[in-house]
Amino acid sequence: MKITVVALGKIGLPLAVQFADAGHEVIGADVQQGVVDLVNAATEPFPGEAHLQEKLSELVPAGRLRATTDTSAAVAESEAVVVVVPLFVNAEGVPDFEWMDDATRSIAAGLKPGTLVSYETTLPVGTTRNRWKGMLEEGSGLTEGQDFHLVFSPERVLTGRVFEDLRKYPKLIGGLSEEGARRAKDFYEAVLTFDERPDLPRGNGVWDLGSAEAAEMAKLAETTYRDVNIGLANEFAKFAGKNGIDVYQVIEASNSQPYSHIHRPGIAVGGHCIPIYPRLYLWTDPDATVVETARKANAGMPAYAVQMLADAVGDLNGKRVAVLGASYRGGVKETAFSGVFPVVAELRERGAEVGVHDPMYTDEELARYGFAPYHLGEQADYAVVQTDHVEYRTLSKDDLPGVSVIVDGRRSLDPVDFPGVDIHVIGLG
């Protein structure tokens, strides 16, 4: 097949590489000329994705993968189009479809009869049928279900391990027609391979959920579950901390029973997925009070962690506080909805002088986020661990000279390595 992947970001580019590696001819379309140029030079535009560079180095010179800024022309050449354009959500949880709308109009302009169009960007329930179908039909003059087929098939991977996750998890699809679903099943079976999963009721592979709406909801449900679960864990942690209880022992004990799967509490929930997708769900189901409450609980954890520090030391005005970690999770160079932003803002609001350290970022990169860089070995009064980078697990008192109190928001530090330092962990009484 000839396939177009629209948007060559941290999910889209690995997908394009996966399809090309499966033996197909792939065109990657992106609005950023710089990204297109790097891909055509067989150079990864972003670091940290396992095996991406080695696959680019093989596939681009072989002519199996190329990139362009002309989405319509790429679509006009293709039998299948996969869309991974970002969808943004504002602070009130309202989706901003501008980028996706623009991409959809470009797709429609090049759409020809017989094409399969699959949206993989996480969407509010009903978007594929009620928004994209009409836009594609209007822009192309074609009829969905007759001239072309439209499906939703959510991406279910984590950056840094996309190729591994594509094999590990079932590929969910939902069409607007039975024929569209059949076409999508054939397509994904031709571009993906799956690990054996005897633990799954259907076995691993392509799962047809019967409708685009079911596939849209499945992605929102699996991610919202994690947010609600973490919110519950954070509520347990706050109660445990006030009552002299080790919440981690409680969680370990609870999860020894097969019906309990309590997640770990922590200082923040960040990334492109967990803070956002519950908002997309709430946009179409505003009566979901459990989801709303969990989202508010998790959004309040950075301020709770700073309050833990203030409770331990008193006034923070004029104090030097080192925040360890800008990334939203360990080992990933990504700050999307990272807890570092509300933690720093809350500390500054209390008059603290804040420095941020992250082993994955240069001083210049941290400064672009408005942070004063902090370097291990520099004097500070207090510290807050925001990211669970593996490098932080081996820190000692010598790395944070002058620090007398630490709020360890990820339970990363070993207290044995910090003699004389008062370490406070969320969920430990």
C-alpha positions in Angstrom: 0.0 0.0 0.0 0.8 3.7 -0.2 0.0 5.3 3.1 0.0 9.0 4.3 0.5 9.7 8.0 -0.6 13.3 8.8 1.5 15.0 11.5 5.0 13.7 12.2 5.2 14.2 16.0 6.2 11.9 18.7 3.5 9.4 17.8 3.0 10.1 14.1 6.6 9.7 13.0 7.1 6.3 14.7 3.8 5.2 13.2 5.0 6.2 9.7 8.2 4.3 10.4 6.3 1.3 11.6 4.2 1.2 8.4 7.2 1.6 6.2 9.1 -1.0 8.1 6.2 -3.4 7.4 6.9 -3.1 3.7 4.7 -0.2 2.6 5.4 3.1 0.9 4.8 5.9 3.4 4.5 9.7 3.0 4.7 11.7 6.2 2.8 15.0 6.0 3.6 17.8 8.4 3.1 21.6 8.4 6.6 22.2 9.9 9.2 22.5 7.1 12.0 21.8 9.6 10.5 18.5 10.6 10.0 17.5 7.0 13.6 18.4 6.2 15.0 16.4 9.1 12.9 13.3 8.2 14.0 13.5 4.5 17.6 13.7 5.8 16.9 10.5 7.8 17.4 12.4 11.1 15.1 12.1 14.0 13.5 15.5 14.9 13.3 14.6 18.6 15.4 12.4 20.9 14.4 9.6 23.1 12.3 7.2 20.9 13.8 3.8 21.0 15.0 2.5 17.6 13.6 5.5 15.7 16.9 6.8 14.4 18.1 3.4 13.3 14.9 2.7 11.4 15.0 6.1 9.7 18.5 5.5 8.6 17.4 2.4 6.8 14.0 3.3 5.5 14.5 6.9 4.1 17.5 6.0 1.9 15.6 2.9 0.7 12.8 5.2 -0.6 10.2 3.6 1.7 9.5 6.8 3.7 9.5 10.5 2.7 8.0 13.6 4.1 6.2 16.6 2.6 4.4 19.8 3.7 1.7 19.2 1.0 -0.8 17.1 2.8 -3.4 17.2 0.0 -0.9 15.9 -2.6 0.2 13.1 -0.3 -3.4 12.0 0.3 -4.1 12.1 -3.4 -1.4 9.4 -3.9 -2.5 7.2 -1.0 -4.8 4.3 -0.4 -4.9 4.9 3.4 -4.5 8.0 5.5 -3.7 8.0 9.3 -4.3 11.2 11.2 -2.3 12.0 14.4 -2.7 15.8 14.5 -2.7 17.1 18.1 -5.9 18.2 19.8 -5.5 20.9 22.4 -7.7 21.6 25.4 -7.8 24.9 27.3 -7.8 25.4 31.0 -11.6 25.0 31.1 -11.4 21.7 29.3 -12.8 23.0 26.0 -11.2 21.3 22.9 -9.5 23.5 20.4 -9.9 21.8 17.0 -8.1 24.4 14.9 -5.1 22.2 13.9 -7.2 19.2 13.3 -9.8 21.1 11.3 -7.0 22.5 9.1 -5.6 19.1 8.6 -9.0 17.6 7.8 -9.7 20.2 5.1 -6.3 19.5 3.6 -7.1 15.7 3.6 -10.5 16.4 2.0 -8.9 18.4 -0.8 -6.8 15.4 -1.8 -9.2 12.6 -1.0 -10.0 10.2 -3.8 -12.5 7.3 -4.1 -11.5 4.1 -2.3 -9.4 5.7 0.4 -9.5 4.6 4.1 -9.1 7.5 6.6 -8.3 6.6 10.2 -8.1 9.2 13.0 -5.8 8.1 15.8 -5.8 11.4 17.8 -7.8 11.0 21.1 -11.2 12.6 20.6 -14.4 13.4 22.5 -17.1 10.8 21.8 -19.0 11.5 18.6 -16.3 13.6 16.9 -15.5 11.2 14.1 -19.1 10.9 13.0 -20.3 14.4 13.8 -17.3 16.5 12.8 -14.9 14.7 10.5 -17.4 12.9 8.3 -19.1 16.1 7.2 -15.9 18.0 6.7 -14.4 15.3 4.6 -17.5 14.9 2.5 -17.9 18.6 2.0 -14.3 19.2 1.1 -14.0 16.2 -1.3 -17.5 15.9 -2.8 -17.4 12.2 -1.9 -19.8 10.2 0.2 -18.5 8.4 3.3 -19.4 4.7 3.3 -19.6 4.6 -0.4 -16.7 6.5 -2.0 -14.4 6.5 1.0 -14.3 5.0 4.5 -13.8 6.7 7.9 -12.8 5.0 11.1 -11.5 5.9 14.6 -8.6 3.9 16.0 -7.0 5.4 19.1 -3.2 5.4 19.6 -2.4 3.5 22.8 1.4 4.0 23.1 3.8 5.9 25.3 6.5 8.0 23.8 9.9 6.4 24.2 8.6 2.9 23.6 6.1 3.3 20.7 7.3 0.3 18.7 7.2 -1.9 21.7 3.7 -0.8 22.6 2.4 -1.2 19.1 3.1 -4.9 19.4 1.9 -5.2 23.0 -1.6 -3.8 23.0 -4.7 -4.7 20.9 -5.4 -2.2 18.1 -8.9 -0.9 18.7 -11.0 0.2 15.7 -14.5 1.6 15.2 -16.0 2.4 11.9 -19.0 4.3 10.6 -20.0 1.3 8.6 -19.3 -2.4 8.5 -17.3 -2.1 5.3 -15.2 0.7 6.8 -14.5 -1.5 9.9 -13.5 -4.4 7.6 -11.2 -2.2 5.6 -9.6 -0.8 8.8 -9.1 -4.3 10.2 -7.4 -5.4 7.0 -5.3 -2.3 7.0 -4.0 -2.6 10.5 -3.3 -6.3 10.2 -1.1 -5.4 7.2 1.0 -2.8 9.0 1.2 -4.1 12.6 2.4 -7.3 14.2 1.3 -8.4 17.7 2.9 -10.1 20.7 1.2 -13.2 22.0 -1.1 -12.3 24.8 -2.8 -15.4 26.3 -4.1 -13.2 29.1 -6.5 -11.3 26.8 -10.0 -12.6 26.3 -9.9 -12.2 22.5 -6.2 -12.6 22.0 -4.0 -9.8 20.8 -4.6 -8.2 17.4 -7.1 -5.8 15.9 -10.3 -5.5 17.9 -13.5 -4.1 16.2 -15.5 -2.3 18.8 -18.6 -2.0 16.6 -18.7 1.8 16.2 -16.5 4.9 16.1 -18.1 6.1 19.3 -17.2 2.9 21.2 -13.6 3.2 20.1 -13.5 6.9 21.1 -14.9 6.1 24.5 -12.5 3.2 25.0 -9.5 5.5 24.8 -11.1 8.1 27.1 -12.2 5.4 29.5 -8.8 3.7 29.9 -7.0 7.0 30.5 -9.7 8.5 32.7 -9.6 5.4 34.8 -5.9 6.1 35.5 -6.7 9.7 36.5 -9.5 8.6 38.8 -7.3 5.8 40.3 -4.4 8.2 41.0 -6.9 10.7 42.5 -8.1 8.1 44.9 -4.5 7.1 45.7 -3.7 10.8 46.4 -6.7 11.1 48.7 -5.6 8.0 50.6 -2.1 9.4 50.8 -3.2 12.7 52.3 -5.3 10.9 54.9 -2.4 8.5 55.7 0.1 11.3 56.1 -2.2 13.0 58.6 -2.6 9.9 60.7 0.8 8.4 60.9 0.2 5.6 58.3 2.5 4.4 55.5 0.2 4.6 52.5 2.6 2.6 50.4 2.3 -0.4 52.7 -1.4 0.0 52.6 -1.5 0.0 48.8 0.9 -3.0 48.6 -1.3 -4.9 51.0 -4.5 -3.9 49.2 -3.1 -4.9 45.8 -2.2 -8.3 47.0 -5.9 -9.1 46.5 -6.6 -9.6 42.8 -9.5 -7.1 42.6 -7.5 -4.1 43.9 -5.2 -2.1 41.5 -4.5 1.1 43.4 -2.0 3.3 41.7 0.8 5.3 43.4 0.2 8.8 44.8 2.5 11.7 43.8 3.1 15.3 43.5 1.6 15.7 40.0 -0.1 14.0 37.0 1.3 15.3 33.8 1.8 14.5 30.1 -0.4 14.8 27.0 -2.8 12.1 28.1 -3.9 11.8 31.7 -4.5 15.5 32.6 -6.3 16.1 29.2 -8.5 13.1 28.3 -10.7 13.2 31.4 -11.5 16.8 30.3 -12.4 15.5 26.8 -14.7 13.0 28.5 -16.3 15.6 30.7 -16.9 17.8 27.7 -19.5 15.3 26.5 -20.5 13.9 29.9 -20.5 16.9 32.3 -22.5 14.9 34.9 -19.5 12.6 35.5 -18.9 13.9 39.1 -16.4 11.1 39.9 -14.2 12.2 37.0 -14.5 15.8 37.8 -13.6 15.3 41.5 -10.5 13.1 40.6 -9.3 15.7 38.1 -9.5 18.5 40.7 -7.8 16.3 43.3 -4.9 15.6 41.1 -4.6 19.2 39.9 -4.3 20.2 43.5 -1.3 18.0 44.4 1.5 20.4 43.5 0.1 23.0 45.9 -0.4 20.3 48.5 3.3 19.4 48.2 4.4 23.0 48.6 2.1 23.3 51.6 3.9 20.2 53.1 7.2 22.1 52.8 5.7 25.2 54.3 4.2 23.2 57.2 7.7 21.7 57.9 9.7 24.9 57.7 7.4 27.9 58.1 7.9 31.0 56.0 9.4 30.4 52.5 9.9 34.0 51.7 13.5 34.6 50.6 14.4 30.9 50.8 16.3 29.1 48.1 14.3 26.1 46.9 15.7 23.5 44.4 13.0 21.8 42.3 14.3 18.5 40.9 12.7 17.6 37.6 11.1 19.6 34.8 9.8 16.6 32.8 6.4 15.3 33.6 7.7 11.8 34.1 11.1 10.2 34.5 13.3 9.4 31.5 11.2 11.5 29.1 12.2 14.9 27.8 8.7 16.4 27.8 7.1 19.1 30.0 3.5 18.8 28.8 1.3 19.7 31.8 4.3 18.9 34.0 3.9 19.5 37.7 7.0 21.7 37.6 4.9 24.7 36.4 2.4 24.8 39.3 5.1 23.8 41.9 7.4 26.7 40.8 4.4 29.1 40.6 3.3 28.1 44.1 6.8 28.5 45.6 7.2 31.9 43.9 3.8 33.0 45.2 5.2 32.3 48.7 8.3 34.4 48.0 10.8 31.6 47.5 13.8 31.9 45.2 13.4 28.8 42.9 15.9 27.0 40.8 15.0 24.0 38.6 17.3 21.0 37.8 16.7 18.3 35.2 19.4 16.0 33.8 17.6 16.0 30.4 17.5 19.8 29.9 20.3 22.4 29.4 20.3 25.7 31.3 19.2 27.4 28.1 16.2 25.1 27.7 15.2 25.6 31.3 15.5 29.4 30.9 13.1 29.3 27.9 10.5 27.9 30.3 11.1 30.9 32.6 13.1 28.8 35.1 16.4 29.7 36.8 18.6 26.7 36.4 19.8 24.9 39.6 22.9 22.7 39.5 23.6 19.8 41.8 26.2 20.8 44.3 24.9 24.4 44.6 23.7 25.7 48.0 20.0 25.7 48.7 17.7 25.8 51.7 15.1 23.2 50.7 14.3 20.9 47.8 11.3 19.4 46.1 11.5 16.2 44.0 9.0 16.7 41.2 10.1 14.0 38.6 11.0 10.4 39.1 14.2 10.5 37.0 16.4 7.5 37.7 19.3 9.8 38.3 17.6 11.1 41.4 17.5 7.7 43.1 21.3 7.9 43.8 21.4 11.4 45.1 23.0 12.1 48.5 23.3 14.9 50.9 26.5 16.1 49.1 24.5 16.8 46.0 22.2 19.2 47.8 24.5 21.2 50.2 22.7 23.3 52.7 19.3 21.6 52.2 17.7 20.8 55.5 14.2 19.8 54.4 13.1 17.9 51.2 9.6 17.1 50.0 10.0 14.0 48.0 7.0 14.0 45.7 7.9 10.7 44.0 9.4 8.7 46.9 12.7 8.6 44.9 15.3 9.3 47.6 16.9 7.0 50.1 16.8 8.7 53.5 20.0 6.8 54.4 21.8 9.0 52.0 20.6 12.2 53.6 21.7 12.0 57.3 20.4 15.0 59.2 18.0 16.0 56.4 14.2 16.0 57.1 12.6 14.2 54.2 8.8 14.4 53.8 7.1 11.9 51.4 3.5 12.2 50.3 1.6 9.5 52.0 4.0 8.7 54.8 3.0 9.7 58.3 
